[in-house]
């Protein structure tokens, strides 16, 4: 399997996962204050929404790569 076909497959899978899940969350820990030996840290959860147009564009780009990679071999 060539590198172009692998990249196309990754783009298609990433686009499909983006459409299915729609967002992902991560936790960021920040240091708010330090008073002597005591530290105050805050854990903040951020949510990132994945735009539908980006998912569709990834699927289309992956499909296009697969189509043109297949024609080049002919």
HTML snippet that shows the backbone in 3Dmol.js (N, CA, C, O; Angstrom):
<script src="https://3Dmol.org/build/3Dmol-min.js"></script>
<div id="view" style="width:600px;height:400px;position:relative"></div>
<script>
const pdb = `
ATOM      1  N   UNK A   1       0.858  -1.175   0.000  1.00  0.00           N
ATOM      2  CA  UNK A   1       0.000   0.000   0.000  1.00  0.00           C
ATOM      3  C   UNK A   1       0.900   1.233   0.000  1.00  0.00           C
ATOM      4  O   UNK A   1       1.821   1.340   0.810  1.00  0.00           O
ATOM      5  N   UNK A   2       0.627   2.150  -0.905  1.00  0.00           N
ATOM      6  CA  UNK A   2       1.473   3.334  -1.021  1.00  0.00           C
ATOM      7  C   UNK A   2       1.136   4.363   0.051  1.00  0.00           C
ATOM      8  O   UNK A   2       0.102   4.287   0.714  1.00  0.00           O
ATOM      9  N   UNK A   3       2.034   5.319   0.199  1.00  0.00           N
ATOM     10  CA  UNK A   3       1.856   6.361   1.217  1.00  0.00           C
ATOM     11  C   UNK A   3       0.635   7.226   0.914  1.00  0.00           C
ATOM     12  O   UNK A   3      -0.030   7.698   1.836  1.00  0.00           O
ATOM     13  N   UNK A   4       0.337   7.436  -0.358  1.00  0.00           N
ATOM     14  CA  UNK A   4      -0.827   8.260  -0.728  1.00  0.00           C
ATOM     15  C   UNK A   4      -2.113   7.560  -0.332  1.00  0.00           C
ATOM     16  O   UNK A   4      -3.038   8.208   0.158  1.00  0.00           O
ATOM     17  N   UNK A   5      -2.193   6.265  -0.531  1.00  0.00           N
ATOM     18  CA  UNK A   5      -3.390   5.522  -0.146  1.00  0.00           C
ATOM     19  C   UNK A   5      -3.561   5.488   1.369  1.00  0.00           C
ATOM     20  O   UNK A   5      -4.684   5.537   1.872  1.00  0.00           O
ATOM     21  N   UNK A   6      -2.449   5.404   2.093  1.00  0.00           N
ATOM     22  CA  UNK A   6      -2.527   5.431   3.559  1.00  0.00           C
ATOM     23  C   UNK A   6      -3.017   6.788   4.030  1.00  0.00           C
ATOM     24  O   UNK A   6      -3.873   6.867   4.911  1.00  0.00           O
ATOM     25  N   UNK A   7      -2.474   7.873   3.442  1.00  0.00           N
ATOM     26  CA  UNK A   7      -2.906   9.226   3.811  1.00  0.00           C
ATOM     27  C   UNK A   7      -4.381   9.432   3.474  1.00  0.00           C
ATOM     28  O   UNK A   7      -5.109  10.058   4.244  1.00  0.00           O
ATOM     29  N   UNK A   8      -4.827   8.915   2.336  1.00  0.00           N
ATOM     30  CA  UNK A   8      -6.228   9.037   1.960  1.00  0.00           C
ATOM     31  C   UNK A   8      -7.118   8.297   2.950  1.00  0.00           C
ATOM     32  O   UNK A   8      -8.176   8.800   3.331  1.00  0.00           O
ATOM     33  N   UNK A   9      -6.702   7.116   3.364  1.00  0.00           N
ATOM     34  CA  UNK A   9      -7.477   6.347   4.338  1.00  0.00           C
ATOM     35  C   UNK A   9      -7.550   7.069   5.678  1.00  0.00           C
ATOM     36  O   UNK A   9      -8.599   7.082   6.323  1.00  0.00           O
ATOM     37  N   UNK A  10      -6.437   7.671   6.099  1.00  0.00           N
ATOM     38  CA  UNK A  10      -6.415   8.418   7.360  1.00  0.00           C
ATOM     39  C   UNK A  10      -7.352   9.616   7.287  1.00  0.00           C
ATOM     40  O   UNK A  10      -8.074   9.892   8.245  1.00  0.00           O
ATOM     41  N   UNK A  11      -7.354  10.330   6.165  1.00  0.00           N
ATOM     42  CA  UNK A  11      -8.254  11.480   6.002  1.00  0.00           C
ATOM     43  C   UNK A  11      -9.720  11.059   6.058  1.00  0.00           C
ATOM     44  O   UNK A  11     -10.534  11.726   6.697  1.00  0.00           O
ATOM     45  N   UNK A  12     -10.055   9.970   5.400  1.00  0.00           N
ATOM     46  CA  UNK A  12     -11.438   9.492   5.402  1.00  0.00           C
ATOM     47  C   UNK A  12     -11.859   9.067   6.800  1.00  0.00           C
ATOM     48  O   UNK A  12     -12.955   9.406   7.245  1.00  0.00           O
ATOM     49  N   UNK A  13     -11.006   8.331   7.493  1.00  0.00           N
ATOM     50  CA  UNK A  13     -11.342   7.880   8.850  1.00  0.00           C
ATOM     51  C   UNK A  13     -11.467   9.070   9.794  1.00  0.00           C
ATOM     52  O   UNK A  13     -12.381   9.112  10.616  1.00  0.00           O
ATOM     53  N   UNK A  14     -10.558  10.037   9.684  1.00  0.00           N
ATOM     54  CA  UNK A  14     -10.621  11.222  10.541  1.00  0.00           C
ATOM     55  C   UNK A  14     -11.891  12.018  10.275  1.00  0.00           C
ATOM     56  O   UNK A  14     -12.518  12.513  11.211  1.00  0.00           O
ATOM     57  N   UNK A  15     -12.275  12.147   9.012  1.00  0.00           N
ATOM     58  CA  UNK A  15     -13.507  12.853   8.671  1.00  0.00           C
ATOM     59  C   UNK A  15     -14.737  12.153   9.212  1.00  0.00           C
ATOM     60  O   UNK A  15     -15.650  12.802   9.722  1.00  0.00           O
ATOM     61  N   UNK A  16     -14.769  10.838   9.105  1.00  0.00           N
ATOM     62  CA  UNK A  16     -15.906  10.080   9.629  1.00  0.00           C
ATOM     63  C   UNK A  16     -15.988  10.169  11.149  1.00  0.00           C
ATOM     64  O   UNK A  16     -17.076  10.315  11.705  1.00  0.00           O
ATOM     65  N   UNK A  17     -14.841  10.083  11.822  1.00  0.00           N
ATOM     66  CA  UNK A  17     -14.837  10.218  13.288  1.00  0.00           C
ATOM     67  C   UNK A  17     -15.290  11.607  13.712  1.00  0.00           C
ATOM     68  O   UNK A  17     -16.002  11.758  14.704  1.00  0.00           O
ATOM     69  N   UNK A  18     -14.877  12.617  12.962  1.00  0.00           N
ATOM     70  CA  UNK A  18     -15.319  13.977  13.263  1.00  0.00           C
ATOM     71  C   UNK A  18     -16.821  14.139  13.108  1.00  0.00           C
ATOM     72  O   UNK A  18     -17.457  14.833  13.901  1.00  0.00           O
ATOM     73  N   UNK A  19     -17.393  13.505  12.095  1.00  0.00           N
ATOM     74  CA  UNK A  19     -18.846  13.573  11.913  1.00  0.00           C
ATOM     75  C   UNK A  19     -19.589  12.823  13.020  1.00  0.00           C
ATOM     76  O   UNK A  19     -20.639  13.270  13.483  1.00  0.00           O
ATOM     77  N   UNK A  20     -19.044  11.692  13.438  1.00  0.00           N
ATOM     78  CA  UNK A  20     -19.718  10.887  14.457  1.00  0.00           C
ATOM     79  C   UNK A  20     -19.661  11.558  15.821  1.00  0.00           C
ATOM     80  O   UNK A  20     -20.681  11.661  16.503  1.00  0.00           O
ATOM     81  N   UNK A  21     -18.471  12.019  16.230  1.00  0.00           N
ATOM     82  CA  UNK A  21     -18.315  12.564  17.582  1.00  0.00           C
ATOM     83  C   UNK A  21     -18.627  14.055  17.651  1.00  0.00           C
ATOM     84  O   UNK A  21     -19.279  14.485  18.603  1.00  0.00           O
ATOM     85  N   UNK A  22     -18.200  14.846  16.705  1.00  0.00           N
ATOM     86  CA  UNK A  22     -18.555  16.252  16.654  1.00  0.00           C
ATOM     87  C   UNK A  22     -17.765  17.186  17.559  1.00  0.00           C
ATOM     88  O   UNK A  22     -17.707  18.387  17.297  1.00  0.00           O
ATOM     89  N   UNK A  23     -17.164  16.669  18.606  1.00  0.00           N
ATOM     90  CA  UNK A  23     -16.363  17.503  19.501  1.00  0.00           C
ATOM     91  C   UNK A  23     -15.462  16.613  20.355  1.00  0.00           C
ATOM     92  O   UNK A  23     -15.671  15.403  20.453  1.00  0.00           O
ATOM     93  N   UNK A  24     -14.451  17.239  20.974  1.00  0.00           N
ATOM     94  CA  UNK A  24     -13.619  16.522  21.939  1.00  0.00           C
ATOM     95  C   UNK A  24     -13.266  17.471  23.070  1.00  0.00           C
ATOM     96  O   UNK A  24     -13.262  18.689  22.896  1.00  0.00           O
ATOM     97  N   UNK A  25     -12.975  16.908  24.217  1.00  0.00           N
ATOM     98  CA  UNK A  25     -12.669  17.689  25.412  1.00  0.00           C
ATOM     99  C   UNK A  25     -11.285  17.334  25.933  1.00  0.00           C
ATOM    100  O   UNK A  25     -10.812  16.208  25.778  1.00  0.00           O
ATOM    101  N   UNK A  26     -10.649  18.317  26.552  1.00  0.00           N
ATOM    102  CA  UNK A  26      -9.377  18.079  27.210  1.00  0.00           C
ATOM    103  C   UNK A  26      -9.319  18.919  28.473  1.00  0.00           C
ATOM    104  O   UNK A  26     -10.014  19.928  28.592  1.00  0.00           O
ATOM    105  N   UNK A  27      -8.484  18.497  29.418  1.00  0.00           N
ATOM    106  CA  UNK A  27      -8.358  19.183  30.704  1.00  0.00           C
ATOM    107  C   UNK A  27      -7.013  19.897  30.755  1.00  0.00           C
ATOM    108  O   UNK A  27      -5.969  19.324  30.443  1.00  0.00           O
ATOM    109  N   UNK A  28      -7.069  21.153  31.153  1.00  0.00           N
ATOM    110  CA  UNK A  28      -5.857  21.960  31.277  1.00  0.00           C
ATOM    111  C   UNK A  28      -5.701  22.370  32.736  1.00  0.00           C
ATOM    112  O   UNK A  28      -6.643  22.864  33.355  1.00  0.00           O
ATOM    113  N   UNK A  29      -4.520  22.162  33.273  1.00  0.00           N
ATOM    114  CA  UNK A  29      -4.262  22.496  34.671  1.00  0.00           C
ATOM    115  C   UNK A  29      -3.406  23.762  34.718  1.00  0.00           C
ATOM    116  O   UNK A  29      -2.341  23.819  34.104  1.00  0.00           O
ATOM    117  N   UNK A  30      -3.874  24.771  35.448  1.00  0.00           N
ATOM    118  CA  UNK A  30      -3.141  26.022  35.556  1.00  0.00           C
ATOM    119  C   UNK A  30      -2.841  26.327  37.016  1.00  0.00           C
ATOM    120  O   UNK A  30      -3.610  25.969  37.908  1.00  0.00           O
ATOM    121  N   UNK A  31      -1.737  26.981  37.244  1.00  0.00           N
ATOM    122  CA  UNK A  31      -1.357  27.373  38.594  1.00  0.00           C
ATOM    123  C   UNK A  31      -1.870  28.793  38.823  1.00  0.00           C
ATOM    124  O   UNK A  31      -1.441  29.731  38.152  1.00  0.00           O
ATOM    125  N   UNK A  32      -2.780  28.942  39.765  1.00  0.00           N
ATOM    126  CA  UNK A  32      -3.397  30.237  40.032  1.00  0.00           C
ATOM    127  C   UNK A  32      -2.620  31.056  41.058  1.00  0.00           C
ATOM    128  O   UNK A  32      -2.448  32.262  40.881  1.00  0.00           O
ATOM    129  N   UNK A  33      -2.154  30.421  42.117  1.00  0.00           N
ATOM    130  CA  UNK A  33      -1.461  31.171  43.160  1.00  0.00           C
ATOM    131  C   UNK A  33      -0.467  30.267  43.880  1.00  0.00           C
ATOM    132  O   UNK A  33      -0.656  29.054  43.971  1.00  0.00           O
ATOM    133  N   UNK A  34       0.593  30.885  44.388  1.00  0.00           N
ATOM    134  CA  UNK A  34       1.579  30.151  45.179  1.00  0.00           C
ATOM    135  C   UNK A  34       1.924  31.018  46.384  1.00  0.00           C
ATOM    136  O   UNK A  34       2.517  32.088  46.248  1.00  0.00           O
ATOM    137  N   UNK A  35       1.543  30.539  47.558  1.00  0.00           N
ATOM    138  CA  UNK A  35       1.801  31.246  48.812  1.00  0.00           C
ATOM    139  C   UNK A  35       2.667  30.359  49.688  1.00  0.00           C
ATOM    140  O   UNK A  35       2.168  29.464  50.371  1.00  0.00           O
ATOM    141  N   UNK A  36       3.961  30.615  49.663  1.00  0.00           N
ATOM    142  CA  UNK A  36       4.871  29.786  50.444  1.00  0.00           C
ATOM    143  C   UNK A  36       4.849  28.363  49.930  1.00  0.00           C
ATOM    144  O   UNK A  36       5.033  28.128  48.735  1.00  0.00           O
ATOM    145  N   UNK A  37       4.622  27.403  50.829  1.00  0.00           N
ATOM    146  CA  UNK A  37       4.611  26.004  50.390  1.00  0.00           C
ATOM    147  C   UNK A  37       3.275  25.580  49.761  1.00  0.00           C
ATOM    148  O   UNK A  37       3.157  24.457  49.272  1.00  0.00           O
ATOM    149  N   UNK A  38       2.287  26.451  49.768  1.00  0.00           N
ATOM    150  CA  UNK A  38       0.964  26.102  49.246  1.00  0.00           C
ATOM    151  C   UNK A  38       0.801  26.599  47.814  1.00  0.00           C
ATOM    152  O   UNK A  38       1.190  27.716  47.472  1.00  0.00           O
ATOM    153  N   UNK A  39       0.213  25.731  46.986  1.00  0.00           N
ATOM    154  CA  UNK A  39      -0.085  26.091  45.607  1.00  0.00           C
ATOM    155  C   UNK A  39      -1.562  25.868  45.340  1.00  0.00           C
ATOM    156  O   UNK A  39      -2.143  24.879  45.787  1.00  0.00           O
ATOM    157  N   UNK A  40      -2.154  26.782  44.617  1.00  0.00           N
ATOM    158  CA  UNK A  40      -3.547  26.657  44.213  1.00  0.00           C
ATOM    159  C   UNK A  40      -3.569  26.407  42.713  1.00  0.00           C
ATOM    160  O   UNK A  40      -3.168  27.267  41.929  1.00  0.00           O
ATOM    161  N   UNK A  41      -4.042  25.221  42.312  1.00  0.00           N
ATOM    162  CA  UNK A  41      -4.139  24.890  40.903  1.00  0.00           C
ATOM    163  C   UNK A  41      -5.600  24.700  40.533  1.00  0.00           C
ATOM    164  O   UNK A  41      -6.419  24.270  41.345  1.00  0.00           O
ATOM    165  N   UNK A  42      -5.899  25.028  39.302  1.00  0.00           N
ATOM    166  CA  UNK A  42      -7.264  24.918  38.797  1.00  0.00           C
ATOM    167  C   UNK A  42      -7.242  24.009  37.569  1.00  0.00           C
ATOM    168  O   UNK A  42      -6.437  24.195  36.657  1.00  0.00           O
ATOM    169  N   UNK A  43      -8.134  23.031  37.562  1.00  0.00           N
ATOM    170  CA  UNK A  43      -8.298  22.163  36.402  1.00  0.00           C
ATOM    171  C   UNK A  43      -9.489  22.679  35.600  1.00  0.00           C
ATOM    172  O   UNK A  43     -10.617  22.728  36.092  1.00  0.00           O
ATOM    173  N   UNK A  44      -9.216  23.058  34.368  1.00  0.00           N
ATOM    174  CA  UNK A  44     -10.239  23.645  33.506  1.00  0.00           C
ATOM    175  C   UNK A  44     -10.466  22.709  32.325  1.00  0.00           C
ATOM    176  O   UNK A  44      -9.515  22.348  31.632  1.00  0.00           O
ATOM    177  N   UNK A  45     -11.705  22.316  32.089  1.00  0.00           N
ATOM    178  CA  UNK A  45     -12.040  21.441  30.977  1.00  0.00           C
ATOM    179  C   UNK A  45     -12.481  22.286  29.786  1.00  0.00           C
ATOM    180  O   UNK A  45     -13.406  23.093  29.888  1.00  0.00           O
ATOM    181  N   UNK A  46     -11.811  22.090  28.669  1.00  0.00           N
ATOM    182  CA  UNK A  46     -12.119  22.810  27.439  1.00  0.00           C
ATOM    183  C   UNK A  46     -12.784  21.846  26.453  1.00  0.00           C
ATOM    184  O   UNK A  46     -12.421  20.672  26.388  1.00  0.00           O
ATOM    185  N   UNK A  47     -13.743  22.337  25.697  1.00  0.00           N
ATOM    186  CA  UNK A  47     -14.401  21.549  24.664  1.00  0.00           C
ATOM    187  C   UNK A  47     -14.173  22.221  23.321  1.00  0.00           C
ATOM    188  O   UNK A  47     -14.397  23.422  23.170  1.00  0.00           O
ATOM    189  N   UNK A  48     -13.727  21.440  22.350  1.00  0.00           N
ATOM    190  CA  UNK A  48     -13.468  21.942  21.005  1.00  0.00           C
ATOM    191  C   UNK A  48     -14.487  21.304  20.065  1.00  0.00           C
ATOM    192  O   UNK A  48     -14.556  20.080  19.957  1.00  0.00           O
ATOM    193  N   UNK A  49     -15.275  22.130  19.389  1.00  0.00           N
ATOM    194  CA  UNK A  49     -16.240  21.634  18.412  1.00  0.00           C
ATOM    195  C   UNK A  49     -15.559  21.509  17.050  1.00  0.00           C
ATOM    196  O   UNK A  49     -14.818  22.399  16.633  1.00  0.00           O
ATOM    197  N   UNK A  50     -15.817  20.403  16.368  1.00  0.00           N
ATOM    198  CA  UNK A  50     -15.247  20.157  15.049  1.00  0.00           C
ATOM    199  C   UNK A  50     -16.296  20.560  14.015  1.00  0.00           C
ATOM    200  O   UNK A  50     -17.399  20.014  14.018  1.00  0.00           O
ATOM    201  N   UNK A  51     -15.974  21.504  13.132  1.00  0.00           N
ATOM    202  CA  UNK A  51     -16.954  21.939  12.132  1.00  0.00           C
ATOM    203  C   UNK A  51     -17.290  20.818  11.143  1.00  0.00           C
ATOM    204  O   UNK A  51     -16.426  20.033  10.752  1.00  0.00           O
ATOM    205  N   UNK A  52     -18.549  20.767  10.755  1.00  0.00           N
ATOM    206  CA  UNK A  52     -18.997  19.731   9.818  1.00  0.00           C
ATOM    207  C   UNK A  52     -18.309  19.907   8.470  1.00  0.00           C
ATOM    208  O   UNK A  52     -17.963  18.923   7.816  1.00  0.00           O
ATOM    209  N   UNK A  53     -18.108  21.160   8.050  1.00  0.00           N
ATOM    210  CA  UNK A  53     -17.478  21.391   6.746  1.00  0.00           C
ATOM    211  C   UNK A  53     -16.056  20.839   6.715  1.00  0.00           C
ATOM    212  O   UNK A  53     -15.597  20.382   5.668  1.00  0.00           O
ATOM    213  N   UNK A  54     -15.356  20.873   7.842  1.00  0.00           N
ATOM    214  CA  UNK A  54     -13.999  20.329   7.885  1.00  0.00           C
ATOM    215  C   UNK A  54     -14.018  18.808   7.744  1.00  0.00           C
ATOM    216  O   UNK A  54     -13.147  18.227   7.097  1.00  0.00           O
ATOM    217  N   UNK A  55     -15.008  18.174   8.350  1.00  0.00           N
ATOM    218  CA  UNK A  55     -15.140  16.711   8.246  1.00  0.00           C
ATOM    219  C   UNK A  55     -15.457  16.300   6.813  1.00  0.00           C
ATOM    220  O   UNK A  55     -14.869  15.357   6.284  1.00  0.00           O
ATOM    221  N   UNK A  56     -16.388  17.012   6.195  1.00  0.00           N
ATOM    222  CA  UNK A  56     -16.765  16.702   4.813  1.00  0.00           C
ATOM    223  C   UNK A  56     -15.587  16.963   3.879  1.00  0.00           C
ATOM    224  O   UNK A  56     -15.363  16.195   2.943  1.00  0.00           O
ATOM    225  N   UNK A  57     -14.832  18.035   4.118  1.00  0.00           N
ATOM    226  CA  UNK A  57     -13.666  18.333   3.285  1.00  0.00           C
ATOM    227  C   UNK A  57     -12.603  17.250   3.425  1.00  0.00           C
ATOM    228  O   UNK A  57     -11.966  16.887   2.437  1.00  0.00           O
ATOM    229  N   UNK A  58     -12.400  16.728   4.631  1.00  0.00           N
ATOM    230  CA  UNK A  58     -11.417  15.655   4.836  1.00  0.00           C
ATOM    231  C   UNK A  58     -11.839  14.387   4.109  1.00  0.00           C
ATOM    232  O   UNK A  58     -11.010  13.710   3.500  1.00  0.00           O
ATOM    233  N   UNK A  59     -13.134  14.065   4.172  1.00  0.00           N
ATOM    234  CA  UNK A  59     -13.627  12.872   3.472  1.00  0.00           C
ATOM    235  C   UNK A  59     -13.483  13.040   1.964  1.00  0.00           C
ATOM    236  O   UNK A  59     -13.074  12.109   1.270  1.00  0.00           O
ATOM    237  N   UNK A  60     -13.821  14.229   1.453  1.00  0.00           N
ATOM    238  CA  UNK A  60     -13.704  14.489   0.011  1.00  0.00           C
ATOM    239  C   UNK A  60     -12.247  14.454  -0.438  1.00  0.00           C
ATOM    240  O   UNK A  60     -11.941  13.905  -1.496  1.00  0.00           O
ATOM    241  N   UNK A  61     -11.346  15.032   0.351  1.00  0.00           N
ATOM    242  CA  UNK A  61      -9.927  15.016  -0.005  1.00  0.00           C
ATOM    243  C   UNK A  61      -9.384  13.589   0.002  1.00  0.00           C
ATOM    244  O   UNK A  61      -8.605  13.218  -0.877  1.00  0.00           O
ATOM    245  N   UNK A  62      -9.782  12.800   0.971  1.00  0.00           N
ATOM    246  CA  UNK A  62      -9.348  11.405   1.017  1.00  0.00           C
ATOM    247  C   UNK A  62      -9.879  10.604  -0.155  1.00  0.00           C
ATOM    248  O   UNK A  62      -9.159   9.801  -0.748  1.00  0.00           O
ATOM    249  N   UNK A  63     -11.143  10.828  -0.486  1.00  0.00           N
ATOM    250  CA  UNK A  63     -11.722  10.151  -1.651  1.00  0.00           C
ATOM    251  C   UNK A  63     -11.040  10.554  -2.939  1.00  0.00           C
ATOM    252  O   UNK A  63     -10.788   9.715  -3.804  1.00  0.00           O
ATOM    253  N   UNK A  64     -10.736  11.849  -3.074  1.00  0.00           N
ATOM    254  CA  UNK A  64     -10.024  12.322  -4.262  1.00  0.00           C
ATOM    255  C   UNK A  64      -8.638  11.728  -4.366  1.00  0.00           C
ATOM    256  O   UNK A  64      -8.201  11.344  -5.451  1.00  0.00           O
ATOM    257  N   UNK A  65      -7.940  11.649  -3.238  1.00  0.00           N
ATOM    258  CA  UNK A  65      -6.611  11.022  -3.256  1.00  0.00           C
ATOM    259  C   UNK A  65      -6.688   9.557  -3.661  1.00  0.00           C
ATOM    260  O   UNK A  65      -5.867   9.082  -4.445  1.00  0.00           O
ATOM    261  N   UNK A  66      -7.676   8.842  -3.128  1.00  0.00           N
ATOM    262  CA  UNK A  66      -7.824   7.432  -3.510  1.00  0.00           C
ATOM    263  C   UNK A  66      -8.143   7.290  -4.992  1.00  0.00           C
ATOM    264  O   UNK A  66      -7.625   6.395  -5.658  1.00  0.00           O
ATOM    265  N   UNK A  67      -8.993   8.169  -5.507  1.00  0.00           N
ATOM    266  CA  UNK A  67      -9.377   8.111  -6.916  1.00  0.00           C
ATOM    267  C   UNK A  67      -8.173   8.368  -7.831  1.00  0.00           C
ATOM    268  O   UNK A  67      -7.935   7.630  -8.787  1.00  0.00           O
ATOM    269  N   UNK A  68      -7.426   9.419  -7.521  1.00  0.00           N
ATOM    270  CA  UNK A  68      -6.294   9.762  -8.385  1.00  0.00           C
ATOM    271  C   UNK A  68      -5.099   8.834  -8.174  1.00  0.00           C
ATOM    272  O   UNK A  68      -4.322   8.620  -9.104  1.00  0.00           O
ATOM    273  N   UNK A  69      -4.936   8.278  -6.973  1.00  0.00           N
ATOM    274  CA  UNK A  69      -3.864   7.310  -6.752  1.00  0.00           C
ATOM    275  C   UNK A  69      -4.144   6.024  -7.520  1.00  0.00           C
ATOM    276  O   UNK A  69      -3.221   5.372  -8.007  1.00  0.00           O
ATOM    277  N   UNK A  70      -5.418   5.663  -7.626  1.00  0.00           N
ATOM    278  CA  UNK A  70      -5.793   4.458  -8.375  1.00  0.00           C
ATOM    279  C   UNK A  70      -5.610   4.649  -9.872  1.00  0.00           C
ATOM    280  O   UNK A  70      -5.221   3.707 -10.563  1.00  0.00           O
ATOM    281  N   UNK A  71      -5.878   5.839 -10.390  1.00  0.00           N
ATOM    282  CA  UNK A  71      -5.733   6.094 -11.824  1.00  0.00           C
ATOM    283  C   UNK A  71      -4.269   6.193 -12.238  1.00  0.00           C
ATOM    284  O   UNK A  71      -3.921   5.843 -13.366  1.00  0.00           O
ATOM    285  N   UNK A  72      -3.412   6.664 -11.339  1.00  0.00           N
ATOM    286  CA  UNK A  72      -2.002   6.791 -11.671  1.00  0.00           C
ATOM    287  C   UNK A  72      -1.377   5.424 -11.914  1.00  0.00           C
ATOM    288  O   UNK A  72      -0.468   5.290 -12.733  1.00  0.00           O
ATOM    289  N   UNK A  73      -1.861   4.417 -11.207  1.00  0.00           N
ATOM    290  CA  UNK A  73      -1.321   3.072 -11.366  1.00  0.00           C
ATOM    291  C   UNK A  73      -1.740   2.389 -12.649  1.00  0.00           C
ATOM    292  O   UNK A  73      -1.149   1.377 -13.025  1.00  0.00           O
ATOM    293  N   UNK A  74      -2.757   2.919 -13.341  1.00  0.00           N
ATOM    294  CA  UNK A  74      -3.243   2.278 -14.567  1.00  0.00           C
ATOM    295  C   UNK A  74      -2.375   2.568 -15.736  1.00  0.00           C
ATOM    296  O   UNK A  74      -2.650   2.100 -16.840  1.00  0.00           O
TER     297      UNK A  74
END
`;
const viewer = $3Dmol.createViewer("view");
viewer.addModel(pdb, "pdb");
viewer.setStyle({}, {cartoon: {color: "spectrum"}});
viewer.zoomTo();
viewer.render();
</script>
